[in-house]
Amino acid sequence: MNEQLNFLSNRIEPLRQQLTSHPLYASVQTIDDLRVFMQSHVWAVWDFMSLLKALQRKLTSVDVPWLPVGNPETRYLINEIVVGEESDVDPDGNRASHFELYLKAMNEAGADTRSIESFIGELTAGRSLDESLETMTAPAGSRQFVNFTFDLIKKGKLHEIAAVFTFGREDLIPDMFIALVRQLRDQSPTQLGLFTYYLERHIEVDGDHHSHLAKAMTAELCGADTQKWEDATLAVEAALQARLALWDSVYSLISLPEQA
């Protein structure tokens, strides 16, 4: 299925270029700027985990009594990704999901975690996603992005969800941004060590091993069905547009003091 994967990749390349060259990255010049970025981006880190678990629920058996669901190869692919995303290691070798690692990085950097932690508390207490989002003070762009993701989870076809997971998420952070974060870390080594680790670890895992697994999963689900490949491509394009809107909103938040 390499031909179809290449076609999808080529079709979405202009949007990916817009994202990786977005002015947001260069606008992050101080730790305060980075805190603003993190306070918006953490919501995308969280809903990425929800996208992953939606795939696991649809591609494997998570019920009792257990039943052999789907293709064993695809089960292996998604379970392998879940292990890495949900049970990775921090710099000290302690197990943590990438979301939990991100929260630790925010706390170290002095970013405000109250909104996202209150939101998690609301969900843990049994409130619905819509109710919990309604009561939160999350940035508007982040709320819109989360709503897009969960609309996809609720209404999207399995191959569309897999394609968005594969082509529309965290590997969009460019090397240039990581270099900026390293410069800031060198100025304040006690505040950005964990965030630098998160970026390097996430790209190391997602950009290599997980990327190959996810592409194989997408190819398996789309097969030789040209309509499924078209569906998948359109879904990824919509996801990239949603990420552009999120980046635009964060850029406005960071640039606002300069405009005042």
C-alpha positions in Angstrom: 0.0 0.0 0.0 3.0 2.3 -0.3 1.6 3.9 -3.4 -1.6 5.0 -1.5 0.3 6.1 1.5 2.6 8.2 -0.7 -0.4 9.7 -2.5 -2.0 10.7 0.9 1.3 12.2 2.1 1.8 14.2 -1.1 -1.7 15.5 -1.0 -1.5 16.8 2.6 2.1 18.2 2.2 1.0 21.8 1.6 -0.9 21.9 4.8 1.9 20.2 6.7 4.3 22.9 5.3 2.0 25.6 6.6 2.0 24.0 10.0 5.7 23.4 10.3 6.5 26.9 9.1 3.8 28.6 11.2 4.9 31.9 12.7 3.9 30.6 16.2 7.2 28.8 16.6 9.4 31.8 16.0 7.1 33.9 18.3 8.1 31.9 21.3 11.0 34.0 22.6 10.7 33.8 26.4 9.6 31.3 29.1 6.4 33.4 29.5 5.7 32.8 25.8 6.4 29.1 26.2 4.0 28.9 29.1 1.2 30.4 27.0 2.0 27.8 24.3 1.9 24.9 26.8 -1.4 26.1 28.4 -3.1 25.8 25.0 -1.1 22.8 23.6 -1.8 20.6 26.6 -5.4 20.1 25.5 -4.1 18.7 22.2 -1.8 16.4 24.1 -4.8 15.1 26.2 -7.2 14.6 23.3 -4.5 12.8 21.4 -4.7 10.1 24.1 -8.4 10.0 23.7 -8.0 9.5 19.9 -5.6 6.6 20.7 -8.0 4.9 23.1 -10.8 5.3 20.6 -8.7 3.3 18.1 -7.8 0.7 20.7 -11.5 0.2 21.6 -12.5 -0.3 18.0 -9.5 -2.5 17.0 -9.1 -4.7 20.0 -11.2 -6.4 22.6 -11.5 -4.4 25.8 -14.6 -6.1 27.1 -15.2 -9.2 29.3 -15.7 -11.9 28.2 -12.8 -11.4 25.7 -13.3 -12.1 22.1 -10.8 -12.1 19.2 -11.6 -8.8 17.5 -10.2 -7.8 14.1 -6.9 -8.5 12.5 -4.1 -9.8 14.9 -1.5 -7.7 13.1 -3.6 -4.5 13.6 -4.2 -5.5 17.2 -0.5 -5.7 17.7 0.1 -2.3 16.1 -2.4 -0.4 18.2 -1.4 -2.1 21.4 2.2 -1.4 20.8 1.5 2.3 20.3 -0.7 2.3 23.5 2.1 0.9 25.6 4.4 3.7 24.4 2.0 6.5 24.8 0.3 5.5 28.0 3.3 4.0 29.9 6.5 5.7 28.7 9.3 6.7 31.1 10.4 10.1 32.5 14.0 11.1 32.7 14.3 9.1 36.0 12.9 6.0 34.5 9.5 6.3 36.2 6.5 5.2 34.1 4.1 7.9 32.9 1.8 8.7 30.0 2.9 11.4 27.7 0.0 13.5 29.0 1.2 13.1 32.6 4.8 13.9 31.6 3.5 17.0 29.9 1.7 18.1 33.1 5.0 17.6 35.0 6.8 19.7 32.5 4.2 22.5 32.8 4.6 22.5 36.6 8.4 22.7 36.3 8.1 25.5 33.8 5.7 27.5 36.0 2.8 27.1 33.5 -0.8 27.3 34.8 -2.3 23.7 34.9 -5.4 24.6 36.9 -7.8 24.6 33.9 -6.7 21.2 32.5 -6.5 19.6 35.9 -9.9 20.9 36.9 -11.2 19.5 33.6 -9.7 16.1 34.3 -11.3 16.3 37.8 -14.7 17.0 36.3 -14.4 14.0 34.0 -13.2 11.8 36.8 -16.2 12.8 38.9 -18.5 11.6 36.1 -19.5 14.8 34.3 -19.8 14.6 30.5 -17.2 15.9 28.1 -19.5 18.7 27.0 -20.4 19.7 30.5 -16.8 19.7 31.6 -15.6 21.8 28.7 -18.4 24.3 29.2 -17.3 25.0 32.8 -13.6 25.3 31.9 -11.6 28.4 31.2 -9.6 26.7 28.5 -8.4 28.9 25.6 -11.1 29.2 23.0 -8.9 27.7 20.3 -8.1 24.7 22.5 -11.8 24.0 23.1 -12.5 24.2 19.4 -9.7 21.7 18.7 -10.9 19.3 21.3 -14.5 19.5 19.9 -13.1 18.7 16.5 -11.3 15.6 17.8 -14.3 14.3 19.6 -16.6 14.9 16.7 -14.2 12.7 14.7 -14.2 10.1 17.4 -18.1 10.0 17.5 -18.8 10.3 13.8 -15.7 9.3 11.9 -15.1 5.9 10.3 -12.4 3.7 11.7 -10.0 4.3 8.8 -10.5 8.1 9.0 -9.7 8.1 12.7 -6.6 6.0 12.1 -5.4 8.3 9.3 -5.8 11.4 11.4 -4.0 9.7 14.3 -1.2 8.8 11.8 -0.8 12.0 9.8 -2.4 14.8 11.8 -0.8 15.0 15.2 2.4 15.5 17.2 5.0 14.9 14.6 4.1 18.4 13.3 6.4 20.1 15.7 9.5 21.2 13.7 13.1 21.0 14.7 13.3 24.7 14.7 10.9 24.9 17.7 12.9 22.3 19.6 16.1 24.4 19.0 14.3 27.4 20.5 13.2 25.4 23.5 16.8 24.2 24.0 18.0 27.8 24.0 15.5 28.7 26.6 16.4 25.7 28.6 20.1 26.7 28.6 19.0 30.0 30.0 16.8 28.4 32.7 17.9 24.8 33.1 15.8 24.1 36.2 12.5 25.1 34.4 12.6 23.5 31.0 14.4 20.2 31.4 11.2 18.1 31.4 9.6 19.9 28.5 12.8 19.5 26.4 12.8 15.8 27.4 9.1 15.6 26.4 9.7 17.1 23.0 12.7 15.0 22.3 11.2 11.8 23.6 7.9 12.3 21.8 9.5 12.9 18.5 12.0 10.1 19.0 9.1 7.6 19.6 6.4 9.1 17.4 8.6 10.1 14.5 10.2 6.7 14.2 8.8 3.5 15.7 5.2 4.7 16.2 5.1 6.5 12.9 5.9 3.2 11.0 3.3 1.3 13.1 0.6 3.9 12.5 1.2 4.0 8.8 0.9 0.2 8.6 -2.3 0.4 10.6 -3.8 2.9 8.2 -2.8 0.9 5.2 -4.3 -2.2 6.7 -7.6 -0.5 7.4 -7.9 1.2 4.0 -6.7 -1.8 2.1 -7.2 -1.5 -1.7 -10.4 0.5 -1.3 -10.0 3.8 -3.2 -13.0 5.4 -1.4 -11.5 4.6 2.0 -8.2 6.3 0.9 -10.1 9.3 -0.2 -12.1 9.4 3.0 -8.9 9.2 5.0 -7.2 11.9 3.0 -10.1 14.3 3.5 -10.2 13.6 7.2 -6.5 14.3 7.6 -6.9 17.6 5.6 -9.7 18.6 8.0 -7.5 17.7 11.0 -4.6 19.7 9.7 -6.9 22.7 9.2 -8.1 22.3 12.8 -4.5 22.3 14.0 -3.8 25.4 11.9 -6.7 27.2 13.6 -5.3 26.1 17.0 -1.8 27.4 16.1 -3.4 30.7 14.9 -5.1 31.1 18.2 -2.0 30.4 20.3 0.0 32.8 18.1 -2.6 35.5 18.7 -2.3 35.0 22.5 1.5 35.3 22.4 1.5 38.2 20.0 -1.3 40.2 21.9 1.0 42.0 24.3 3.1 43.3 21.3 -0.1 44.6 19.7 -1.3 46.4 22.8 
